[in-house]
Amino acid sequence: MSGALGKVATIAGVVALGATGIGAFAAAGTALAATAASVTSIATVITAAASVGAQLTAKEPPRIGSVTDTILAVNPPQPYLLGRTYFGGVIRHEIGYGPKTNDVENPFYFRAIVAGGGGPYEALESVQVDYKPVAFTGRDAVGYYNNWLFAYSQLGQCPEPSALAQGTNTPIPGWGASAKLSGQAAQAFIAVFDKKGKRFASGMAALGGVWLGALNYDPRKDGTLPNGSGDHRQFVESTYEFSKCPAVQAVTYAMGRVQNGKLTMGVGIGFQEVVIDGIGPVEGIWWDDWAAFANVCDANGWEGGGVVYEGEGAPPRWDNLKDICAAGGGIPVVTGGKLGVVWQAPRVAVDTISAKDLAGAPVRLPSSKSIAERVNAITPKFASEAHQWEFVPGDEIVIDEYVAADKGEKRSAGETQINLCNKAKQAAELCTYKLARLRERGPIEIPCGPRMRRYRIGTCLVCADDMADYNLAGVKVVVIDRTIDFQTMTVNLLVETESDAKHALALGRAGTAPPVVDTPSAEERDGVVASASGPASLYELLISTSSQSPVAISATDTTVTIGDHERLYSDKSVAVTGDTIASLDPETTYYLFYEDPERAGGAVIWQVTEDFFVAQNTPANPARHYGGYITTDTVGGSGTSGGGALPPGSGGRNPYEETIQPQ
């Protein structure tokens, strides 16, 4: 047996009859009936999901942005991290501060970012600087950033025992002992300005972390549920565990995260602040569906990892739930007044639809798709750790059998982004399943008698030979919607065909990511920038962009006198003492300058030159300060006056000359 077929056989054994409600948790005669209270508790989900039939045919959630983004907003959304993922965080506080040190104002930079709510989280796997891990000894970075970068983190206990980032000797403005961020996984960074202009010379590096996110409730580990075993308990978050399983992540998000008796994240299905007549969350969810879905995700090695958002500007929570399920090939559905899920796995038909089950109304078949409407190729897109966690396209998947059936013409469904998937192989398998589903026939409307009312969304049935008139003899179908007319007791089943061959096509498919482009590290970039704008060029920039306060410059036929004034730099001002320079030639234009590498001012040594360019600040003369120009008087004249340095950016152009060109 091939590897793919062997895996199909294994999963078939794991799933058994899970899609029918006879899966991992259901036993014969066990019924968790929906009550009025449970139906009320999921009213918001039903509203979000619209009609039941629309749930399986609805458009996929929109593509989400990159996890590498750092969000800065007045009223930012609340992030929620699932599985293993990088996240740049939501900035909650950012400020420069500290006493003036070595002529540097505000030498410390502080940033606090929230990684996600619904804490505590499992772990901060690594602090990342420009998407590369940086080791820390305590709070201090090891290596290149040692003594220049300090990091703090919390997992989001509720409550947090102390504030984040209180390890500095200098108080952080606006950040005190009350800044605990309880329930929020968070990071904080303190960067120190490098006067030598090397660290952070290329700008502040991208700061973030690779997280192992929210803890989850696994119904398979709850000994209070049928066939469950373990100490997990609903809404007792101290019993939850970290999981990368999309099904477990999804059902936990569907239940919602509760802190201090309040729903803080998630849909909130089954959560009630007051339990009425013993009715709790168990009545709002088809637990057997979710347990079987989790078994399939684990067997396939499918994992969920990424971030979803709630709040202003964020998608509806129902879309978040669909996103989480999609990482495992599932679709959440509300059926029978409770939350279930439909997923991709080999299905066993639990009953047969025959002509005698029909209610007399015609079976409605969709019109056949033209060849032009059929697609036979698809390109998966996923978050790639090797590409700094950006969404990247994998190799296009082309199904040769489909191309042959389409007269040899390839047509692509385009790119499909799996928002919470960060594995190339998984994305390829899920997209192959999507492509296969696009080839199924449906929706097919089959009006049936009341016998078929027991079958809900996700149930697999097989059509009898006497359904040949509808070209359905021996064809497996899956229920994607069900409505009941209680006056006539007609059960309208909306189904689509179910091909067993798609599982061998999808499972075991190899995924390929684009080549990785080697990007320079922050240290390498800083080195390049420092070589161009290191200490010499940095001070050259401060000097060349400086100006001076109004200054008196006068001359006789043999002397030039410049008065006291202030030199105005972008970061400070200093007093400069004037002077008189003698033994000059009459009727000659002179340019004044002095050298001041420390930008200290005071009694500088003034010099003059007849060459405009010699008086300017250049890489060859980085400490040179241009002071102005003047033309000495004629012999016996009454004296002349001159001009000081022009505003920054003017280059100190001599207004007495039409043009000045370097020789």
C-alpha positions in Angstrom: 0.0 0.0 0.0 1.4 3.4 -0.9 2.2 5.9 1.9 -0.8 8.1 1.0 -3.3 5.3 0.8 -1.9 3.8 4.0 -2.5 7.2 5.7 -6.0 7.2 4.3 -6.7 3.8 5.8 -5.3 4.9 9.2 -7.4 8.0 9.3 -10.5 6.1 8.3 -10.0 4.0 11.3 -9.5 7.0 13.5 -12.5 8.9 12.2 -14.9 6.0 12.0 -18.3 7.5 11.9 -17.4 10.9 13.4 -19.1 13.1 10.8 -22.5 11.5 11.6 -22.5 12.2 15.4 -21.3 8.6 16.1 -17.7 9.6 16.5 -15.1 9.7 19.2 -17.5 10.8 22.0 -20.9 9.5 20.9 -22.2 6.2 22.1 -25.4 4.4 21.1 -28.3 5.9 23.0 -26.3 9.0 24.1 -28.0 12.3 23.3 -26.9 15.8 24.4 -30.2 17.5 23.6 -30.2 21.2 22.7 -32.3 23.2 25.2 -33.8 26.6 24.9 -31.0 28.0 27.1 -28.3 26.5 24.9 -30.0 27.8 21.8 -30.1 31.2 23.3 -26.5 31.0 24.3 -25.4 30.6 20.7 -27.8 33.1 19.2 -24.9 35.4 18.3 -23.2 32.6 16.4 -26.4 31.8 14.4 -26.8 35.5 13.6 -23.2 35.7 12.4 -23.4 32.5 10.4 -26.7 33.5 8.7 -28.6 30.5 7.3 -27.2 27.0 8.0 -27.0 26.3 4.3 -24.9 29.4 3.8 -22.2 28.2 6.2 -20.7 25.6 3.8 -21.1 27.7 0.7 -20.0 31.0 2.2 -16.8 32.7 1.0 -13.7 32.0 2.9 -12.5 34.6 5.5 -10.4 37.4 3.9 -6.7 37.2 3.9 -5.2 38.6 7.1 -2.2 40.8 7.3 1.3 39.7 8.2 2.1 38.7 11.8 5.3 40.7 11.3 3.4 44.0 11.5 3.7 46.0 14.7 0.4 47.8 15.3 0.2 51.4 16.5 -3.3 52.8 16.8 -5.4 54.9 19.1 -7.9 52.1 19.7 -6.1 49.0 18.4 -7.6 45.5 18.0 -7.0 42.8 20.6 -4.7 40.1 19.3 -5.1 36.4 20.2 -2.2 34.0 19.5 -2.7 30.4 18.5 0.0 27.7 18.3 3.5 28.7 17.5 4.0 32.0 15.8 6.0 35.2 15.6 4.2 38.4 16.4 5.4 42.0 16.3 2.8 43.0 18.8 0.5 46.0 19.5 2.3 49.0 20.9 0.8 50.1 24.2 3.5 52.5 25.3 6.5 54.0 23.6 8.7 56.9 24.7 12.3 58.3 24.8 13.5 59.3 28.2 16.3 59.6 30.6 18.8 62.3 31.8 21.2 63.9 29.3 24.2 61.7 28.9 27.3 62.4 26.8 25.5 65.3 25.1 22.6 63.0 24.2 19.1 63.9 25.2 16.7 61.1 26.1 19.3 58.3 25.7 16.8 55.5 26.5 14.0 54.2 24.3 11.1 52.2 25.8 8.5 50.1 24.0 5.8 47.9 25.5 3.9 45.6 23.2 1.0 43.3 23.8 1.3 40.0 22.1 -2.2 38.6 22.9 -5.1 38.3 25.3 -6.6 35.2 26.7 -3.5 34.5 28.8 -1.6 32.9 30.4 0.2 31.7 27.3 2.5 28.7 27.2 5.9 30.4 26.6 7.9 33.1 24.9 10.1 30.8 22.9 12.6 33.4 21.8 13.0 37.2 21.7 13.5 38.2 18.1 15.4 41.2 16.7 14.9 41.6 13.0 13.3 38.1 12.9 16.4 36.4 14.4 16.6 35.0 17.9 18.7 37.0 20.4 19.9 35.3 23.6 19.6 37.2 26.9 21.3 36.8 30.3 18.5 37.9 32.6 17.4 41.2 31.0 20.6 42.0 29.1 21.1 40.9 25.5 24.1 38.6 24.8 26.5 39.5 21.9 26.1 42.4 19.6 23.4 44.2 21.7 25.0 43.5 25.1 24.5 46.6 27.3 22.5 48.2 24.5 19.2 46.3 24.6 17.2 44.9 27.5 14.1 42.8 27.2 11.2 41.9 29.6 8.2 39.6 29.1 5.1 38.2 30.8 2.8 35.3 29.9 -0.4 37.0 30.9 -1.3 35.6 34.3 -4.6 36.9 35.7 -3.7 38.8 37.8 -0.1 39.5 37.0 1.9 39.9 40.3 3.9 42.9 39.1 4.3 45.4 36.4 6.2 44.7 33.2 9.6 46.3 32.9 10.4 47.7 36.3 14.1 46.7 36.3 15.7 50.1 35.4 17.2 52.7 37.7 15.6 55.5 35.7 11.8 55.7 35.9 9.9 55.3 32.7 7.5 58.2 32.1 3.9 57.1 32.0 4.8 53.6 33.1 4.5 52.6 36.7 3.7 49.8 39.1 0.1 49.7 37.9 1.1 48.7 34.3 0.6 45.0 34.9 -1.4 44.1 31.7 -3.1 41.2 33.5 -4.3 38.5 31.2 -2.1 39.8 28.4 1.1 38.2 27.1 3.5 41.0 26.5 7.0 42.1 25.9 8.9 45.3 26.7 12.2 46.6 25.4 14.7 49.2 26.5 17.3 50.3 24.0 20.2 52.6 24.8 21.5 55.2 22.4 24.9 54.4 21.1 26.9 57.7 20.9 29.4 56.0 18.6 26.5 55.7 16.1 26.8 51.9 15.5 24.0 50.1 17.3 20.7 51.0 15.8 22.5 53.1 13.2 20.2 51.7 10.6 17.2 52.5 12.7 15.3 50.6 15.4 15.3 47.0 14.5 12.0 45.0 14.2 11.3 43.8 17.7 9.0 40.9 18.6 9.0 37.3 19.7 8.2 33.7 18.7 5.4 32.6 21.0 3.8 29.4 22.1 0.3 30.9 22.4 -2.9 30.4 24.3 -3.7 27.3 26.4 -6.7 25.3 25.2 -9.5 23.0 26.3 -9.3 19.5 24.7 -12.7 17.7 25.0 -10.9 14.4 24.5 -9.1 15.0 27.8 -12.2 15.8 29.8 -13.3 12.8 31.9 -16.7 14.3 32.4 -17.6 13.8 28.8 -18.5 10.5 27.1 -15.3 8.7 26.1 -13.2 11.6 27.4 -10.3 10.9 29.8 -8.4 13.5 31.8 -8.6 16.5 34.0 -9.6 19.2 31.5 -12.7 21.0 32.5 -14.8 23.5 30.6 -14.0 27.1 31.7 -11.6 26.0 34.3 -8.6 27.5 32.5 -6.1 26.2 35.0 -6.7 22.7 33.5 -6.0 23.8 29.9 -2.9 22.9 28.0 -1.0 24.2 25.1 -2.0 22.7 21.7 -1.2 23.2 18.1 -4.2 21.2 17.0 -6.6 23.5 15.0 -9.7 21.6 16.2 -8.8 22.1 19.8 -7.9 25.7 19.3 -11.2 26.3 17.4 -13.5 24.7 20.0 -11.7 26.6 22.8 -12.2 29.9 20.9 -15.8 28.9 20.3 -16.3 28.5 24.0 -14.5 31.7 24.7 -11.9 32.8 27.2 -13.2 33.8 30.6 -11.4 35.9 33.2 -12.9 36.9 36.5 -16.2 35.5 35.3 -16.3 37.7 32.2 -16.0 36.6 28.6 -12.8 38.3 27.3 -12.1 36.6 24.0 -13.8 34.2 21.6 -17.4 33.5 20.6 -18.8 32.5 24.0 -20.9 29.5 23.0 -22.2 27.8 26.1 -20.7 30.4 28.4 -23.3 31.7 30.9 -22.5 34.0 33.7 -25.3 32.4 35.7 -26.0 28.7 35.3 -29.8 28.0 35.0 -31.2 24.7 36.2 -27.8 23.1 35.8 -27.7 23.9 32.1 -24.0 24.5 31.1 -21.9 24.7 28.1 -22.1 21.1 27.2 -25.5 21.6 25.6 -24.3 24.1 23.1 -21.6 22.1 21.2 -21.5 18.8 19.4 -18.5 17.5 21.3 -18.3 14.3 19.3 -17.7 16.3 16.1 -14.9 18.3 17.6 -13.2 15.3 19.1 -13.2 13.5 15.8 -12.0 16.6 14.0 -9.1 16.8 16.4 -8.2 13.2 15.8 -8.0 13.9 12.1 -5.8 17.0 12.6 -3.4 15.1 14.8 -3.3 12.1 12.4 -2.5 14.4 9.5 0.0 16.5 11.4 -1.9 19.6 10.8 -1.2 22.6 13.1 -2.6 26.0 13.6 -0.3 28.9 14.2 -0.9 32.7 13.9 -2.9 35.6 15.2 -6.6 36.6 15.1 -8.0 39.9 16.2 -11.1 41.2 18.0 -12.3 44.7 18.4 -12.5 47.8 16.3 -11.6 47.1 12.7 -11.2 43.4 13.3 -13.2 40.6 11.5 -16.3 39.1 13.1 -15.6 36.4 15.7 -17.4 33.9 13.4 -14.8 34.6 10.7 -12.0 34.1 13.3 -13.6 30.7 14.1 -13.7 29.8 10.4 -10.0 30.8 10.1 -9.0 28.6 12.9 -11.0 25.6 11.6 -9.6 26.2 8.1 -6.1 25.4 9.3 -7.4 21.8 9.8 -9.6 21.8 6.7 -12.7 22.3 8.8 -15.8 24.5 8.5 -17.8 25.4 11.6 -21.6 24.9 11.3 -24.6 25.4 13.5 -26.9 22.4 13.2 -29.6 21.2 15.5 -29.2 24.3 17.6 -25.6 23.4 18.4 -22.2 24.1 17.1 -20.6 21.4 15.0 -17.9 21.2 12.3 -17.5 19.6 8.9 -14.0 18.4 8.0 -12.0 16.6 5.4 -11.6 12.9 6.0 -12.7 9.6 4.5 -16.4 9.1 5.2 -18.5 6.0 5.7 -22.1 6.2 4.5 -24.4 5.6 7.5 -27.6 5.2 5.4 -29.0 4.9 1.9 -31.2 7.3 0.1 -33.5 5.5 -2.2 -36.4 6.5 -4.5 -38.9 5.5 -1.8 -37.4 8.1 0.6 -38.3 10.8 -1.8 -41.2 13.1 -0.8 -42.6 13.5 -4.3 -41.1 16.8 -5.1 -38.5 16.8 -7.9 -34.8 16.3 -7.1 -33.0 19.4 -8.2 -29.6 19.0 -9.8 -27.2 21.8 -10.6 -26.5 22.5 -14.2 -23.2 20.9 -15.3 -20.2 23.2 -15.2 -18.7 24.0 -18.6 -15.1 23.2 -19.2 -14.3 26.9 -18.9 -15.7 27.0 -15.4 -13.7 24.0 -14.1 -10.4 24.6 -12.3 -7.6 22.1 -12.1 -4.8 24.0 -10.5 -4.3 26.0 -7.3 -1.5 27.8 -5.5 -1.2 27.5 -1.7 -0.1 30.5 0.4 1.1 30.2 4.0 3.2 32.0 6.6 6.8 30.9 6.2 9.2 31.1 9.2 12.1 30.9 6.7 10.7 34.1 5.0 10.5 36.1 8.2 6.9 34.8 8.8 5.5 36.5 5.7 2.8 34.8 3.6 4.5 33.3 0.6 3.1 31.2 -2.3 4.2 27.6 -2.6 4.5 25.8 -5.9 1.4 25.6 -8.0 -0.5 22.3 -7.6 -1.8 20.9 -10.9 -3.9 17.7 -10.8 -3.1 15.9 -14.1 -6.3 13.8 -13.9 -8.4 17.0 -13.8 -6.4 18.6 -16.7 -7.0 15.5 -18.8 -10.7 15.6 -18.0 -10.8 19.3 -19.1 -9.4 18.5 -22.6 -5.8 19.3 -21.5 -6.4 22.9 -20.7 -5.1 24.1 -17.3 -7.2 26.6 -15.4 -6.1 27.8 -12.0 -8.2 28.8 -9.0 -5.4 31.3 -8.1 -3.8 31.7 -4.7 -5.5 30.4 -1.6 -4.0 31.8 1.6 -4.4 29.6 4.7 -4.3 32.4 7.3 -3.2 30.2 10.3 -1.0 27.7 8.6 2.8 28.0 8.6 3.8 24.6 7.0 4.2 24.2 3.3 3.1 20.6 3.2 0.0 21.3 5.2 -1.0 24.2 3.0 -0.5 22.0 -0.1 -2.7 19.3 1.3 -5.5 21.7 2.4 -5.5 23.4 -1.0 -5.6 20.1 -2.8 -8.7 19.3 -0.8 -10.2 22.7 -1.7 -9.5 22.0 -5.4 -11.1 18.6 -5.2 -14.2 20.0 -3.5 -14.6 22.5 -6.3 -14.9 19.5 -8.6 -17.7 17.9 -6.7 -21.3 18.1 -7.9 -23.6 20.2 -5.9 -25.5 21.6 -4.3 -28.2 18.9 -5.0 -31.6 19.3 -3.4 -33.3 16.1 -2.4 -36.8 16.3 -0.8 -37.2 13.4 1.5 -39.7 12.0 3.9 -39.5 12.3 7.7 -37.2 9.3 8.0 -34.2 11.4 6.9 -34.8 14.1 9.6 -32.2 12.5 11.9 -29.3 13.4 9.6 -27.6 16.7 10.1 -24.9 18.7 8.3 -21.8 16.6 7.7 -23.6 13.2 7.5 -22.5 10.9 4.7 -25.1 9.0 2.8 -25.1 6.8 -0.3 -27.7 6.9 -3.1 -29.3 3.6 -4.1 -29.3 2.2 -7.6 -32.9 3.3 -8.1 -31.6 6.9 -8.1 -30.1 6.3 -11.5 -32.6 8.7 -13.1 -30.7 11.5 -11.4 -27.3 10.0 -12.2 -26.8 9.4 -8.5 -26.8 5.6 -8.4 -24.1 4.4 -6.0 -22.9 8.0 -5.4 -21.8 9.1 -2.0 -23.2 12.5 -0.9 -22.6 14.7 2.2 -25.3 16.8 3.7 -24.4 20.5 3.6 -27.8 21.8 4.7 -31.1 20.5 6.0 -34.5 22.2 6.4 -37.7 20.7 7.6 -41.3 21.7 6.6 -43.2 20.7 9.8 -46.6 21.0 8.0 -45.8 18.4 5.4 -42.9 16.8 7.3 -40.8 17.1 4.2 -37.1 17.1 4.9 -35.1 18.9 2.3 -31.5 17.7 2.2 -29.0 19.9 0.3 -26.0 17.6 -0.5 -22.9 17.5 -2.6 -21.1 14.5 -4.0 -18.2 12.9 -2.0 -15.3 11.4 -3.9 -13.1 9.0 -2.0 -10.2 9.5 -4.5 -9.5 13.1 -3.3 -8.0 11.8 0.0 -5.2 10.0 -1.8 -4.7 13.1 -4.0 -4.4 15.4 -1.0 -2.7 13.5 1.8 1.0 13.1 1.6 1.4 15.9 -1.0 4.7 17.7 -0.7 4.7 21.4 -0.3 7.5 23.7 -1.5 8.3 27.2 -0.4 10.0 29.8 -2.6 13.8 30.2 -2.3 15.0 32.1 0.8 16.8 35.3 0.1 19.6 35.8 2.6 19.0 39.1 4.3 21.6 41.0 6.3 21.4 41.0 10.0 20.8 44.1 12.1 24.5 44.1 13.0 25.5 43.9 9.3 23.1 46.7 8.4 24.3 48.9 11.3 27.8 48.3 10.1 27.1 49.5 6.6 25.2 52.6 7.9 27.8 53.3 10.5 30.5 53.3 7.9 28.6 55.9 6.0 27.1 57.8 9.0 29.3 56.7 11.8 31.0 59.1 14.2 32.7 61.2 11.6 29.7 61.5 9.3 27.3 61.8 12.2 29.1 64.8 13.6 29.7 66.1 10.1 25.9 66.0 9.7 25.3 67.8 13.0 27.9 70.4 12.0 27.0 70.9 8.3 23.3 71.3 9.2 24.0 73.8 12.0 23.5 77.5 11.8 24.4 80.5 13.9 22.6 83.4 15.6 22.9 86.8 14.1 26.6 87.8 14.1 28.4 91.1 13.3 31.3 90.7 10.8 33.3 93.8 9.9 36.6 94.6 8.1 39.2 97.2 7.5 41.6 97.0 4.6 43.8 94.6 6.6 41.6 93.0 9.3 38.5 91.0 9.8 36.5 91.0 13.0 33.7 88.5 13.9 31.6 89.1 17.0 30.4 86.7 19.7 27.4 84.6 18.9 25.8 81.2 19.3 26.2 78.1 17.2 22.9 76.3 16.8 23.0 72.5 16.4 20.0 70.3 16.0 20.6 68.8 19.5 22.0 71.8 21.4 23.4 75.3 21.2 26.8 76.6 22.3 28.3 80.1 22.8 31.2 81.0 20.4 33.7 83.7 21.2 34.6 86.1 18.3 38.1 87.3 17.3 40.0 89.7 15.0 42.3 88.3 12.3 45.0 90.7 11.0 47.6 91.0 8.2 45.1 90.5 5.4 45.1 92.0 1.9 42.8 94.9 0.9 39.8 94.4 -1.5 39.9 90.6 -1.0 36.9 88.3 -0.2 37.6 86.0 2.7 35.7 83.1 4.1 35.8 82.5 7.9 35.9 79.1 9.6 37.0 77.3 12.7 37.6 73.7 13.8 35.6 72.4 16.8 35.4 68.5 16.8 33.8 68.4 20.3 31.2 71.1 19.3 32.2 72.8 22.6 32.2 76.4 21.4 34.1 79.0 23.5 37.4 80.6 22.4 37.8 78.8 19.0 40.6 79.5 16.6 39.2 81.5 13.7 40.8 81.2 10.3 40.2 82.7 6.9 40.6 81.5 3.3 40.0 82.9 -0.2 38.7 79.6 -1.3 34.9 79.1 -0.6 35.2 75.3 -0.6 38.1 75.2 1.9 35.9 76.9 4.5 33.1 74.2 4.2 32.5 71.1 6.3 33.5 68.0 4.3 34.4 64.4 5.0 38.0 65.5 4.8 37.3 68.2 7.4 34.4 66.9 9.5 35.0 69.3 12.4 35.0 72.5 10.2 32.5 75.1 11.0 31.7 77.8 8.3 31.4 81.2 9.9 30.6 83.7 7.1 32.3 85.9 4.4 33.4 89.5 4.0 35.5 91.6 1.6 38.2 93.8 3.0 38.0 97.5 2.3 40.1 99.6 0.0 43.2 101.1 1.5 42.1 104.1 3.5 38.4 103.2 3.4 35.9 103.5 6.2 35.3 99.8 6.6 33.0 97.1 5.3 30.5 94.5 6.7 29.9 90.9 5.8 27.5 88.0 6.1 27.3 85.1 8.5 26.5 81.4 7.9 23.3 80.9 5.9 20.5 78.6 7.0 21.1 74.8 7.0 21.0 73.4 3.5 22.1 76.5 1.8 25.7 75.3 1.6 26.9 78.8 2.6 26.7 80.1 -0.9 28.6 83.4 -1.6 26.1 85.9 -2.8 28.9 88.0 -4.5 29.5 85.3 -7.1 27.1 84.3 -9.8 28.1 80.6 -9.6 30.6 78.6 -7.6 31.9 75.4 -9.1 34.4 73.0 -7.5 37.7 73.0 -9.4 
